[in-house]
Amino acid sequence: MVSYKAPLDDIRFCLYDLLGYDDRVTTLPGCEEATRDVVDAILEEGARFCENELLPLNQSGDSEGCHFDKGVVRTPKGFKEAYAAYRVAGWTGLAADPIYGGQGLPKTLEFLVQELICSTNMSFGMYPGLSHGAYNALETWGSDDLKARTLPHLADGRWAGTMCLTEPHCGTDLGLIHTRAEPLEGQRYGITGQKIFISAGEHDLTENILHLVLARLPDAPSGTRGISLFLVPKFLLGESGDDLGQRNGVSCGSIEEKMGIKASSTCVMNFDGAEGYLVGEPHGGMKAMFTMMNAARLGVGIQGLGLAETAYQSAVAYARERRQGRSLAGPAEPQQKADPIIVHPDVRKNLMTMRALNEGSRALAIWVGMELDVAERHPDMTRRQEADDFVALMTPVIKAFCTDHGFDAATRAQQIYGGHGYIKEQGIEQLVRDARITQIYEGTNGIQALDLVGRKLGQNMGRLLRRFFHPVHGFIEENQTDPTLAIYVLPLAKAFSRLQQATAWVAQQGLRDPEEAGAAASDYLRLFALVALAYVWARTAKLCLAKQEGDSGGFYRAKINTADFYMARILPESNALFQQIMAGKKPLMAMAADDF
């Protein structure tokens, strides 16, 4: 089994010391009671539940997988009981509105709990994760009647939710969907079509499942402009909302045999005239679905981070115990026949890369989570807009970079384990398999890069970019003359300058030739992420240098060492990325398709 202990010290450092949770979140309307004491208690209980209840089911759930029999899906042994305990403890309604029975806690806290869940059992986390997305979409776009009849059940976990977009002939290009919606009496619709790759489409954890389905009305225009969103329940909604009606015309045709997340049911869903209810406006389905999809993309980024943390902790534990060879500087433990492999530079390079990207990504993700709370709750509408801009800008960055890192961290851990990392017993190969899907679903990482350069950079004349560029520029200006910070601020300033130049180049070339922007997109997103992490690491180093006296546990010392490593061994990649971006599209697009 893998090694994992919730990184609560680092989480608290990011929350309270680095990002100012007290001033930024607890001052928001409705968050006044989410004090440090409350947050710490919730995190500690969440860590206990994840470490003791979810982690022991992770490997067994992977081995057993889900069972399918004539439309019925059963989750692996122990999952139903774990979900019941999860629900009773109130985790399903952590950030849900108290009006609907939720606890009304900040989204920031929900983000943190998601990391703990995904670190210990990503497959389990898929089930409540989809329900959170369905809740968000219905809360934003559902009618008052639909909200009253569904949200309390999603908040208390009795019901679950899904997102039904993909069809056999279309994934990213949703304008090609065929699923139909025929008007019936009483604002009801008959939904007919097939959806594939539907996570948690059918399972035995909840009493009902609410499917949010994209479909076309008879008068729909072509393309994405003609898509509407419908709520299609597994069991029809009763008159009061508390009772269940008869079984609806939606069924699971099969479940996929997958590379990873095998304890999460990935379903083919058939809609045969199933009764559905319009969510939002006719032909406004994409706007409504993006409420759910954007939340899901941030959640997938957290999945990558969670898996990376488990990979790192497991690799550290193994490297301390596994003895092979001698230190290149001479025997580290001459009384032993061999030294632990943690003495070897290449092993340390892998470990330090994982640690630096884990901790930097966590700080960045928590920053985004806090701004999500500001965007939803701040009394000043201007401040809300600024926060919303920042979240929109960083969503594709979090999704793509954190999941690329999650897979890379899993393979680095596997490399440290050597042959044992390739064997099922150790659990590392499961991390590799589970992490791979995060780079693909909820929009492949290539699509995230296109979203960043194609939509976010030019949106509102570059307004979104200013939400990130301005604080970075301000930090550099404020600290560039401090000699103790030179090893952090100077590399950050150089990388930030490259990012600014690349941004201008991509914007100019993209207007002239969209293929130029497309050719630069993935490299640009990674450059953006590396600069963002350099910024949080520079801020971290400044804070820890000021706090290092009296650091008996070595926490701040380790932070400073990790910041040094990031600036010296990871951030230089930004120069290569800049050169790749400036090379333009020709090296990619010159070859004829037939010559491949």
FIBA-43933 format. One record per residue (C-alpha): residue number from 0; x, z, y; residue in one letter. Coordinates in Angstrom, 2 decimals, padded with zeros to 5 digits. Example, Ala and Ser with C-alpha at 12.3 -4.5 7.8 and 13.67 -1.06 7.14 Angstrom:
BEGIN
i px pz py aa
0 012.30 007.80 -004.50 A $
1 013.67 007.14 -001.06 S $
END
This chain:
BEGIN
i px pz py aa
0 000.00 000.00 000.00 M $
1 001.12 -000.64 003.57 V $
2 002.15 002.17 005.93 S $
3 000.06 002.96 009.00 Y $
4 -000.44 005.80 011.44 K $
5 -002.54 005.16 014.54 A $
6 -000.16 004.71 017.53 P $
7 -002.03 007.21 019.68 L $
8 001.00 008.22 021.73 D $
9 001.54 004.64 022.86 D $
10 -002.16 004.12 023.48 I $
11 -002.31 007.23 025.67 R $
12 000.82 006.17 027.54 F $
13 -000.72 002.76 028.32 C $
14 -004.07 004.25 029.27 L $
15 -003.08 007.17 031.42 Y $
16 000.48 006.65 032.63 D $
17 000.94 002.91 032.92 L $
18 -002.53 001.60 033.76 L $
19 -004.21 004.51 035.52 G $
20 -007.33 004.96 033.41 Y $
21 -008.44 008.00 035.41 D $
22 -008.60 006.10 038.71 D $
23 -009.64 002.74 037.34 R $
24 -012.32 003.59 034.73 V $
25 -013.64 007.15 035.00 T $
26 -014.53 006.51 038.65 T $
27 -016.91 003.71 037.63 L $
28 -020.67 004.38 037.57 P $
29 -021.68 005.52 034.10 G $
30 -018.10 006.30 033.03 C $
31 -017.75 009.67 034.74 E $
32 -018.06 011.57 031.47 E $
33 -015.52 009.39 029.65 A $
34 -012.70 011.75 030.61 T $
35 -009.33 012.09 028.95 R $
36 -010.61 014.89 026.72 D $
37 -013.50 012.75 025.53 V $
38 -011.37 009.65 025.03 V $
39 -008.65 011.57 023.18 D $
40 -011.19 013.20 020.87 A $
41 -012.78 009.84 020.06 I $
42 -009.41 008.19 019.42 L $
43 -008.30 011.01 017.15 E $
44 -011.52 010.88 015.16 E $
45 -011.34 007.08 015.02 G $
46 -007.77 007.29 013.75 A $
47 -008.80 009.77 011.07 R $
48 -011.69 007.60 009.90 F $
49 -009.62 004.42 009.83 C $
50 -006.62 005.96 008.10 E $
51 -008.60 007.96 005.53 N $
52 -011.68 005.82 004.90 E $
53 -010.85 002.19 005.73 L $
54 -007.18 001.81 004.83 L $
55 -007.67 002.86 001.17 P $
56 -010.32 000.12 000.81 L $
57 -008.23 -002.65 002.32 N $
58 -006.19 -003.75 -000.68 Q $
59 -008.93 -003.12 -003.23 S $
60 -011.40 -005.04 -001.08 G $
61 -008.98 -007.96 -000.93 D $
62 -008.55 -007.93 -004.70 S $
63 -012.26 -007.70 -005.47 E $
64 -013.65 -009.85 -002.66 G $
65 -017.34 -010.41 -002.04 C $
66 -019.76 -011.30 -004.83 H $
67 -022.34 -014.08 -004.57 F $
68 -025.34 -014.44 -006.88 D $
69 -028.32 -016.67 -006.09 K $
70 -028.23 -016.12 -002.36 G $
71 -027.36 -012.43 -002.55 V $
72 -023.96 -011.20 -001.28 V $
73 -022.49 -007.87 -002.29 R $
74 -019.48 -006.46 -000.49 T $
75 -016.60 -004.88 -002.48 P $
76 -016.78 -001.41 -003.94 K $
77 -016.75 001.29 -001.30 G $
78 -017.63 -000.91 001.67 F $
79 -021.31 -000.01 001.73 K $
80 -020.55 003.70 001.70 E $
81 -017.85 003.29 004.35 A $
82 -020.20 001.35 006.59 Y $
83 -022.90 004.01 006.19 A $
84 -020.40 006.68 007.24 A $
85 -019.23 004.49 010.12 Y $
86 -022.80 004.03 011.31 R $
87 -023.80 007.69 010.98 V $
88 -020.74 008.69 013.01 A $
89 -022.02 006.55 015.88 G $
90 -019.25 003.96 016.02 W $
91 -021.66 001.02 016.11 T $
92 -023.11 002.09 019.45 G $
93 -019.93 003.27 021.14 L $
94 -020.21 001.00 024.21 A $
95 -023.91 000.14 023.90 A $
96 -026.32 001.03 026.71 D $
97 -027.92 004.49 026.33 P $
98 -031.26 002.82 027.09 I $
99 -031.00 001.29 023.62 Y $
100 -029.56 004.34 021.91 G $
101 -025.89 003.66 022.57 G $
102 -023.29 006.05 023.94 Q $
103 -022.54 004.00 027.04 G $
104 -018.78 004.50 026.80 L $
105 -016.30 002.08 028.41 P $
106 -015.48 -001.25 026.78 K $
107 -011.86 -000.18 027.07 T $
108 -012.49 002.48 024.45 L $
109 -014.26 000.00 022.19 E $
110 -011.17 -002.24 022.41 F $
111 -008.93 000.63 021.33 L $
112 -011.11 001.53 018.36 V $
113 -011.18 -002.14 017.33 Q $
114 -007.39 -002.12 017.11 E $
115 -007.45 000.92 014.81 L $
116 -010.07 -000.71 012.58 I $
117 -008.25 -004.04 012.35 C $
118 -004.95 -002.31 011.61 S $
119 -006.47 -000.61 008.59 T $
120 -009.11 -003.01 007.29 N $
121 -009.66 -006.27 009.12 M $
122 -012.30 -007.49 006.67 S $
123 -014.41 -004.40 007.27 F $
124 -014.05 -004.83 011.01 G $
125 -015.61 -008.28 010.86 M $
126 -019.07 -006.86 010.14 Y $
127 -019.54 -004.54 013.14 P $
128 -017.44 -006.89 015.28 G $
129 -019.96 -009.71 014.95 L $
130 -022.77 -007.27 015.70 S $
131 -021.09 -006.23 018.96 H $
132 -020.98 -009.87 020.00 G $
133 -024.64 -010.41 019.15 A $
134 -025.54 -007.28 021.11 Y $
135 -023.68 -008.56 024.19 N $
136 -025.37 -011.97 024.08 A $
137 -028.87 -010.53 023.64 L $
138 -028.35 -007.89 026.30 E $
139 -027.28 -010.56 028.80 T $
140 -029.64 -013.41 027.94 W $
141 -032.50 -012.06 025.83 G $
142 -036.00 -011.49 027.16 S $
143 -037.10 -007.91 027.75 D $
144 -039.26 -008.12 024.63 D $
145 -036.39 -009.37 022.45 L $
146 -034.04 -006.74 023.79 K $
147 -036.53 -003.96 023.15 A $
148 -037.11 -005.15 019.58 R $
149 -033.49 -005.78 018.58 T $
150 -030.88 -003.92 020.63 L $
151 -031.71 -000.39 019.43 P $
152 -031.19 -001.53 015.84 H $
153 -027.89 -003.25 016.64 L $
154 -026.73 -000.19 018.57 A $
155 -027.44 002.19 015.69 D $
156 -026.02 -000.20 013.10 G $
157 -029.17 -000.53 011.01 R $
158 -029.10 -004.26 011.77 W $
159 -026.16 -006.64 012.05 A $
160 -025.58 -009.87 013.94 G $
161 -023.85 -013.21 013.45 T $
162 -022.81 -016.24 015.49 M $
163 -023.91 -019.56 013.96 C $
164 -022.15 -022.47 015.65 L $
165 -020.16 -024.60 013.22 T $
166 -021.71 -027.36 011.10 E $
167 -020.08 -029.42 008.31 P $
168 -019.38 -032.34 010.67 H $
169 -018.46 -030.42 013.83 C $
170 -016.45 -027.37 014.80 G $
171 -014.94 -027.40 018.27 T $
172 -017.08 -030.34 019.42 D $
173 -020.43 -028.53 019.43 L $
174 -022.09 -031.42 021.22 G $
175 -022.34 -033.06 017.78 L $
176 -024.58 -030.43 016.16 I $
177 -027.66 -031.60 014.25 H $
178 -029.61 -028.36 013.77 T $
179 -033.15 -028.82 015.12 R $
180 -035.59 -026.47 016.83 A $
181 -039.27 -027.47 016.71 E $
182 -041.71 -025.61 018.99 P $
183 -044.33 -023.51 017.20 L $
184 -047.15 -021.35 018.51 E $
185 -046.50 -018.27 020.62 G $
186 -043.01 -019.03 021.91 Q $
187 -041.67 -019.36 018.40 R $
188 -039.53 -022.19 017.04 Y $
189 -038.87 -023.62 013.60 G $
190 -035.10 -023.90 013.04 I $
191 -033.81 -026.42 010.49 T $
192 -030.20 -027.21 009.68 G $
193 -027.04 -025.95 008.05 Q $
194 -024.22 -023.85 009.47 K $
195 -020.86 -023.21 007.81 I $
196 -018.03 -020.66 008.17 F $
197 -020.52 -017.98 009.24 I $
198 -018.74 -014.63 009.12 S $
199 -020.99 -011.83 007.81 A $
200 -023.80 -014.34 007.38 G $
201 -025.15 -012.42 004.40 E $
202 -024.19 -008.98 003.05 H $
203 -025.59 -005.69 001.75 D $
204 -024.51 -003.35 004.56 L $
205 -027.60 -003.45 006.80 T $
206 -031.38 -003.74 006.57 E $
207 -031.57 -006.92 008.63 N $
208 -029.24 -009.59 010.01 I $
209 -029.85 -011.32 013.34 L $
210 -028.44 -014.84 013.46 H $
211 -027.73 -016.37 016.86 L $
212 -028.05 -020.08 016.21 V $
213 -027.25 -023.14 018.32 L $
214 -029.85 -025.89 017.89 A $
215 -031.45 -028.81 019.71 R $
216 -034.98 -029.01 021.07 L $
217 -036.83 -032.32 020.61 P $
218 -036.33 -033.34 024.26 D $
219 -032.70 -032.24 024.41 A $
220 -030.18 -034.44 026.24 P $
221 -027.10 -035.49 024.29 S $
222 -023.91 -033.48 024.09 G $
223 -023.47 -029.81 024.91 T $
224 -026.01 -030.07 027.74 R $
225 -028.73 -030.31 025.12 G $
226 -027.92 -027.17 023.13 I $
227 -030.18 -024.10 023.10 S $
228 -029.62 -020.67 021.59 L $
229 -032.09 -019.05 019.21 F $
230 -032.39 -015.69 017.52 L $
231 -033.22 -016.18 013.84 V $
232 -033.65 -012.90 011.89 P $
233 -033.18 -012.60 008.14 K $
234 -036.42 -010.62 008.08 F $
235 -039.04 -011.37 010.70 L $
236 -039.45 -008.85 013.48 L $
237 -042.38 -006.51 013.04 G $
238 -044.94 -005.89 015.74 E $
239 -043.28 -002.69 016.93 S $
240 -039.73 -003.79 016.33 G $
241 -039.18 -000.82 014.02 D $
242 -040.82 -002.35 010.98 D $
243 -039.59 -005.45 009.16 L $
244 -041.77 -008.45 008.45 G $
245 -041.51 -010.91 005.60 Q $
246 -038.33 -012.76 004.60 R $
247 -037.56 -015.62 006.97 N $
248 -036.61 -019.16 005.99 G $
249 -032.87 -018.56 006.21 V $
250 -030.66 -018.18 003.17 S $
251 -027.04 -018.13 002.10 C $
252 -026.12 -021.20 000.05 G $
253 -022.65 -020.03 -000.92 S $
254 -019.65 -018.02 000.23 I $
255 -016.21 -019.49 000.82 E $
256 -013.19 -018.73 -001.35 E $
257 -010.63 -018.07 001.33 K $
258 -006.93 -017.51 001.87 M $
259 -007.50 -014.10 003.45 G $
260 -010.09 -011.60 004.74 I $
261 -011.62 -011.84 001.30 K $
262 -013.81 -008.76 001.72 A $
263 -015.54 -010.42 004.66 S $
264 -018.32 -012.75 003.56 S $
265 -017.88 -016.23 005.03 T $
266 -021.14 -018.04 004.37 C $
267 -022.87 -021.37 004.30 V $
268 -026.24 -020.64 005.91 M $
269 -029.30 -022.83 005.38 N $
270 -032.16 -022.77 007.88 F $
271 -035.34 -024.26 006.42 D $
272 -037.93 -024.13 009.17 G $
273 -036.86 -020.55 009.85 A $
274 -038.72 -018.78 012.63 E $
275 -036.59 -018.31 015.73 G $
276 -036.92 -017.13 019.32 Y $
277 -035.33 -018.75 022.34 L $
278 -032.50 -016.76 023.95 V $
279 -031.96 -017.71 027.58 G $
280 -033.14 -021.00 029.05 E $
281 -033.87 -024.24 027.15 P $
282 -030.69 -026.34 026.96 H $
283 -028.70 -023.33 028.22 G $
284 -027.34 -022.34 024.86 G $
285 -023.67 -022.91 025.56 M $
286 -023.68 -020.60 028.56 K $
287 -025.42 -017.91 026.52 A $
288 -023.21 -018.41 023.50 M $
289 -020.05 -018.13 025.58 F $
290 -021.04 -014.55 026.39 T $
291 -020.67 -013.83 022.70 M $
292 -017.77 -016.20 022.11 M $
293 -015.57 -014.87 024.91 N $
294 -016.05 -011.31 023.69 A $
295 -015.22 -012.53 020.18 A $
296 -012.05 -014.23 021.41 R $
297 -010.81 -011.01 022.95 L $
298 -011.75 -009.22 019.73 G $
299 -009.75 -011.71 017.66 V $
300 -006.74 -011.10 019.88 G $
301 -007.10 -007.41 019.07 I $
302 -007.19 -008.32 015.37 Q $
303 -003.80 -009.99 015.74 G $
304 -002.42 -006.92 017.48 L $
305 -003.82 -004.58 014.84 G $
306 -002.27 -006.54 011.97 L $
307 001.05 -006.74 013.85 A $
308 001.12 -002.96 014.24 E $
309 000.59 -002.39 010.52 T $
310 003.23 -005.01 009.72 A $
311 005.72 -003.28 012.02 Y $
312 005.10 000.24 010.73 Q $
313 005.30 -000.91 007.13 S $
314 008.53 -002.82 007.76 A $
315 010.11 000.19 009.51 V $
316 009.21 002.48 006.60 A $
317 010.63 000.01 004.08 Y $
318 013.81 -000.63 006.10 A $
319 014.53 003.10 006.24 R $
320 014.16 003.49 002.47 E $
321 015.50 000.25 001.00 R $
322 019.26 000.35 000.34 R $
323 021.24 -002.87 000.19 Q $
324 024.87 -003.48 001.17 G $
325 026.88 -001.68 003.82 R $
326 026.71 -001.58 007.59 S $
327 028.97 -004.22 009.17 L $
328 030.52 -001.41 011.24 A $
329 031.46 000.51 008.09 G $
330 029.41 002.64 005.68 P $
331 026.66 004.48 007.53 A $
332 026.01 006.81 004.60 E $
333 029.22 006.79 002.52 P $
334 027.86 009.40 000.13 Q $
335 025.25 006.85 -001.00 Q $
336 025.91 003.69 -003.03 K $
337 024.42 001.52 -000.25 A $
338 023.10 001.88 003.27 D $
339 019.43 001.52 004.27 P $
340 018.79 -002.02 005.47 I $
341 017.78 -000.76 008.92 I $
342 021.51 -000.74 009.77 V $
343 021.71 -004.54 009.56 H $
344 021.46 -006.46 012.88 P $
345 019.08 -009.15 011.62 D $
346 016.66 -006.57 010.23 V $
347 016.79 -004.75 013.57 R $
348 016.18 -007.99 015.44 K $
349 012.98 -008.53 013.49 N $
350 011.88 -004.92 013.97 L $
351 012.64 -004.90 017.69 M $
352 010.84 -008.22 018.21 T $
353 007.76 -006.87 016.49 M $
354 007.87 -003.60 018.43 R $
355 008.43 -005.18 021.83 A $
356 005.62 -007.68 021.40 L $
357 003.27 -005.07 019.90 N $
358 003.67 -002.61 022.73 E $
359 003.67 -005.26 025.44 G $
360 000.57 -006.92 023.99 S $
361 -001.20 -003.58 023.71 R $
362 -000.57 -002.79 027.37 A $
363 -001.79 -006.25 028.39 L $
364 -004.92 -005.99 026.22 A $
365 -005.81 -002.55 027.59 I $
366 -005.36 -003.87 031.12 W $
367 -007.85 -006.66 030.32 V $
368 -010.22 -004.14 028.72 G $
369 -010.19 -001.98 031.83 M $
370 -010.91 -004.98 034.05 E $
371 -013.83 -005.85 031.78 L $
372 -015.32 -002.44 032.58 D $
373 -014.66 -002.99 036.29 V $
374 -016.35 -006.40 036.12 A $
375 -019.47 -004.85 034.58 E $
376 -019.75 -001.57 036.49 R $
377 -017.92 -001.54 039.84 H $
378 -020.26 -001.02 042.82 P $
379 -018.31 -003.50 044.99 D $
380 -019.31 -007.04 044.05 M $
381 -016.05 -008.46 045.41 T $
382 -014.06 -006.17 043.13 R $
383 -016.32 -007.13 040.25 R $
384 -015.62 -010.80 040.86 Q $
385 -011.88 -010.21 040.98 E $
386 -012.00 -008.37 037.67 A $
387 -014.20 -011.02 036.08 D $
388 -011.75 -013.70 037.22 D $
389 -008.87 -011.82 035.64 F $
390 -010.68 -011.35 032.32 V $
391 -011.63 -015.04 032.23 A $
392 -008.04 -016.07 032.93 L $
393 -006.51 -013.77 030.34 M $
394 -009.02 -014.31 027.52 T $
395 -007.33 -017.45 026.07 P $
396 -003.92 -015.84 026.57 V $
397 -004.89 -012.68 024.67 I $
398 -006.58 -014.64 021.90 K $
399 -003.80 -017.15 021.32 A $
400 -000.66 -015.13 022.01 F $
401 -001.70 -011.95 020.18 C $
402 -002.80 -013.87 017.09 T $
403 000.33 -016.04 017.04 D $
404 002.30 -012.81 017.25 H $
405 000.16 -011.16 014.56 G $
406 001.01 -013.88 012.06 F $
407 004.66 -013.94 013.11 D $
408 004.91 -010.15 012.79 A $
409 003.42 -010.28 009.30 A $
410 005.95 -012.90 008.20 T $
411 008.80 -010.93 009.80 R $
412 007.71 -007.87 007.84 A $
413 007.56 -009.98 004.71 Q $
414 011.12 -011.17 005.40 Q $
415 012.32 -007.57 005.72 I $
416 010.69 -006.71 002.41 Y $
417 012.38 -009.70 000.78 G $
418 010.99 -010.53 -002.65 G $
419 008.87 -007.39 -002.63 H $
420 007.03 -008.77 000.40 G $
421 005.93 -011.73 -001.69 Y $
422 004.38 -009.49 -004.34 I $
423 000.76 -008.41 -004.06 K $
424 001.43 -004.77 -004.92 E $
425 003.16 -004.03 -001.60 Q $
426 000.29 -005.32 000.55 G $
427 002.46 -007.31 002.96 I $
428 001.42 -010.70 001.63 E $
429 -002.19 -009.72 002.37 Q $
430 -001.27 -009.15 006.02 L $
431 000.19 -012.67 006.14 V $
432 -002.95 -014.16 004.62 R $
433 -005.34 -012.13 006.76 D $
434 -003.45 -012.88 009.96 A $
435 -003.51 -016.64 009.51 R $
436 -007.24 -017.06 010.19 I $
437 -006.96 -015.35 013.57 T $
438 -005.06 -018.36 014.89 Q $
439 -007.89 -020.63 013.79 I $
440 -011.36 -019.16 014.28 Y $
441 -013.22 -018.58 017.55 E $
442 -011.44 -021.65 018.86 G $
443 -008.02 -022.59 017.50 T $
444 -005.07 -021.52 019.58 N $
445 -004.57 -025.10 020.66 G $
446 -008.10 -025.02 022.08 I $
447 -007.29 -021.77 023.89 Q $
448 -004.32 -023.49 025.53 A $
449 -006.52 -026.41 026.62 L $
450 -009.03 -023.93 028.02 D $
451 -006.28 -022.29 030.05 L $
452 -004.84 -025.47 031.56 V $
453 -008.02 -027.53 031.60 G $
454 -010.53 -025.02 032.92 R $
455 -008.94 -021.80 034.11 K $
456 -006.03 -023.10 036.23 L $
457 -008.10 -025.27 038.52 G $
458 -011.26 -023.16 038.58 Q $
459 -012.38 -022.37 042.14 N $
460 -009.21 -023.88 043.62 M $
461 -006.92 -021.65 041.57 G $
462 -008.74 -018.43 042.38 R $
463 -008.36 -017.04 038.86 L $
464 -004.60 -017.46 038.92 L $
465 -004.30 -015.35 042.03 R $
466 -005.62 -012.30 040.13 R $
467 -002.44 -012.35 038.06 F $
468 000.10 -014.00 040.33 F $
469 -000.49 -011.67 043.28 H $
470 000.23 -008.33 041.51 P $
471 003.32 -009.80 039.80 V $
472 004.65 -011.13 043.10 H $
473 003.92 -007.80 044.77 G $
474 005.80 -005.85 042.10 F $
475 008.84 -008.10 042.41 I $
476 008.84 -007.82 046.20 E $
477 008.54 -004.05 046.06 E $
478 011.30 -003.46 043.51 N $
479 013.82 -006.29 043.88 Q $
480 016.30 -004.21 045.88 T $
481 016.32 -001.23 043.51 D $
482 019.63 -001.45 041.57 P $
483 018.33 000.71 038.71 T $
484 015.57 -001.86 038.04 L $
485 017.68 -005.00 038.46 A $
486 017.92 -005.71 034.71 I $
487 014.12 -005.84 034.58 Y $
488 013.07 -007.25 037.95 V $
489 015.59 -010.10 038.11 L $
490 014.67 -011.62 034.71 P $
491 011.00 -011.16 035.56 L $
492 011.48 -012.90 038.91 A $
493 013.25 -015.86 037.30 K $
494 010.64 -016.25 034.58 A $
495 007.82 -015.88 037.10 F $
496 009.39 -018.60 039.25 S $
497 009.45 -020.90 036.21 R $
498 005.80 -020.12 035.55 L $
499 004.89 -020.95 039.14 Q $
500 006.78 -024.24 038.96 Q $
501 005.24 -025.10 035.61 A $
502 001.77 -024.27 036.96 T $
503 002.21 -026.64 039.90 A $
504 003.59 -029.36 037.62 W $
505 000.77 -029.04 035.08 V $
506 -001.86 -029.05 037.84 A $
507 -000.42 -032.16 039.52 Q $
508 000.30 -034.12 036.35 Q $
509 -003.00 -033.10 034.79 G $
510 -004.95 -034.57 037.68 L $
511 -003.07 -037.83 037.27 R $
512 -003.08 -037.93 033.48 D $
513 -005.03 -035.43 031.34 P $
514 -002.70 -036.08 028.40 E $
515 000.16 -034.58 030.42 E $
516 -001.75 -031.31 030.76 A $
517 -002.67 -031.43 027.07 G $
518 000.94 -032.00 026.03 A $
519 002.07 -028.98 028.05 A $
520 -000.84 -026.67 027.16 A $
521 000.46 -024.62 024.22 S $
522 003.93 -024.18 025.72 D $
523 002.37 -023.24 029.05 Y $
524 000.14 -020.58 027.48 L $
525 003.10 -018.99 025.70 R $
526 005.16 -019.08 028.91 L $
527 002.28 -017.40 030.72 F $
528 002.07 -014.70 028.05 A $
529 005.80 -014.01 028.05 L $
530 005.76 -013.55 031.83 V $
531 002.71 -011.28 031.56 A $
532 004.53 -009.12 029.01 L $
533 007.68 -009.13 031.15 A $
534 005.58 -007.76 034.00 Y $
535 004.13 -004.91 031.93 V $
536 007.56 -004.15 030.45 W $
537 009.16 -004.02 033.92 A $
538 006.46 -001.63 035.05 R $
539 006.94 000.38 031.86 T $
540 010.70 000.62 032.37 A $
541 010.28 001.78 035.97 K $
542 007.88 004.51 034.88 L $
543 009.96 005.66 031.91 C $
544 013.21 005.78 033.88 L $
545 011.52 008.19 036.25 A $
546 010.22 010.33 033.36 K $
547 013.21 010.33 030.99 Q $
548 014.62 013.71 032.05 E $
549 013.33 016.31 029.66 G $
550 012.34 013.60 027.15 D $
551 012.92 015.81 024.12 S $
552 011.02 013.56 021.71 G $
553 012.77 010.36 022.73 G $
554 009.54 008.52 023.60 F $
555 010.71 007.32 027.00 Y $
556 014.19 006.52 025.70 R $
557 012.68 004.27 023.03 A $
558 010.49 002.59 025.64 K $
559 013.51 001.85 027.85 I $
560 015.48 000.48 024.89 N $
561 012.56 -001.74 023.92 T $
562 012.17 -002.99 027.50 A $
563 015.90 -003.81 027.54 D $
564 015.51 -005.77 024.30 F $
565 012.50 -007.69 025.60 Y $
566 014.27 -008.79 028.78 M $
567 017.51 -009.72 027.01 A $
568 016.34 -011.22 023.71 R $
569 012.73 -012.41 024.09 I $
570 012.10 -013.38 027.71 L $
571 014.91 -016.02 027.73 P $
572 012.57 -018.13 025.61 E $
573 010.73 -018.80 028.88 S $
574 013.53 -021.12 029.97 N $
575 013.20 -023.27 026.85 A $
576 009.42 -023.37 027.25 L $
577 009.84 -024.49 030.85 F $
578 012.11 -027.34 029.75 Q $
579 009.62 -028.37 027.07 Q $
580 006.77 -028.43 029.58 I $
581 008.76 -030.50 032.07 M $
582 009.63 -033.05 029.36 A $
583 006.08 -034.35 029.71 G $
584 003.91 -036.14 027.23 K $
585 006.18 -039.05 026.31 K $
586 008.03 -037.36 023.42 P $
587 004.63 -036.49 021.91 L $
588 002.55 -039.55 022.66 M $
589 005.04 -042.46 022.48 A $
590 004.80 -042.96 018.73 M $
591 001.98 -045.18 017.48 A $
592 -000.51 -043.48 015.16 A $
593 000.36 -045.90 012.35 D $
594 004.03 -044.88 012.54 D $
595 003.37 -041.28 011.49 F $
END
